[in-house]
Amino acid sequence: MQLGRHSAGAAGVKVNGVAAQLSNGSFSATVELPQEGANSVAIACTNADRTPVGDPVTLTFHRVTNEPSVSITTPLEDFVT
């Protein structure tokens, strides 16, 4: 998934502790969403030694795999006016 652009001067980006791919000032990473519902993804810029620098960012993605459902509560079934 394309996640965004990295800060000018950052040598790299880590997503959940794994080095992301860099190209023309943008980065991308494959991120697993292991659980249904909220999943946090931590993003940090790194220096040439791959040590995190600056303020990391945490994004929350929601995995929804259940089939959609709709409940109609009104009017009641077979209601006629």
GIFENJO-V589139 format. One record per residue. N is the residue number from 1. RES is the residue in three letters. PHI is phi in radians with two decimals (none if undefined). Layout:
# GIFENJO-V589139
{{N,RES,PHI} {N,RES,PHI}}
This chain:
# GIFENJO-V589139
{{1,MET,none} {2,GLN,-1.39} {3,LEU,-1.78} {4,GLY,2.67} {5,ARG,-1.83} {6,HIS,-1.72} {7,SER,-1.12} {8,ALA,-1.02} {9,GLY,1.60} {10,ALA,-1.31} {11,ALA,-1.40} {12,GLY,-2.85} {13,VAL,-2.43} {14,LYS,-1.99} {15,VAL,-2.06} {16,ASN,0.90} {17,GLY,1.44} {18,VAL,-1.94} {19,ALA,-1.05} {20,ALA,-1.55} {21,GLN,-1.43} {22,LEU,-2.00} {23,SER,-2.82} {24,ASN,0.93} {25,GLY,1.43} {26,SER,-1.97} {27,PHE,-2.34} {28,SER,-2.51} {29,ALA,-2.69} {30,THR,-1.58} {31,VAL,-2.16} {32,GLU,-1.44} {33,LEU,-1.95} {34,PRO,-1.27} {35,GLN,-2.17} {36,GLU,-1.13} {37,GLY,1.63} {38,ALA,-1.24} {39,ASN,-2.36} {40,SER,-1.58} {41,VAL,-2.23} {42,ALA,-1.70} {43,ILE,-2.19} {44,ALA,-2.47} {45,CYS,-1.33} {46,THR,-2.26} {47,ASN,-1.57} {48,ALA,-1.08} {49,ASP,-1.51} {50,ARG,1.15} {51,THR,-1.57} {52,PRO,-1.01} {53,VAL,-2.30} {54,GLY,1.29} {55,ASP,-1.62} {56,PRO,-1.21} {57,VAL,-2.15} {58,THR,-2.04} {59,LEU,-1.90} {60,THR,-2.00} {61,PHE,-1.92} {62,HIS,-1.90} {63,ARG,-1.56} {64,VAL,-2.25} {65,THR,-2.03} {66,ASN,-1.22} {67,GLU,-1.20} {68,PRO,-1.12} {69,SER,-2.47} {70,VAL,-2.32} {71,SER,-2.02} {72,ILE,-1.86} {73,THR,-1.84} {74,THR,-2.63} {75,PRO,-1.29} {76,LEU,-1.13} {77,GLU,-1.00} {78,ASP,1.16} {79,PHE,-1.27} {80,VAL,-2.24} {81,THR,-1.85}}
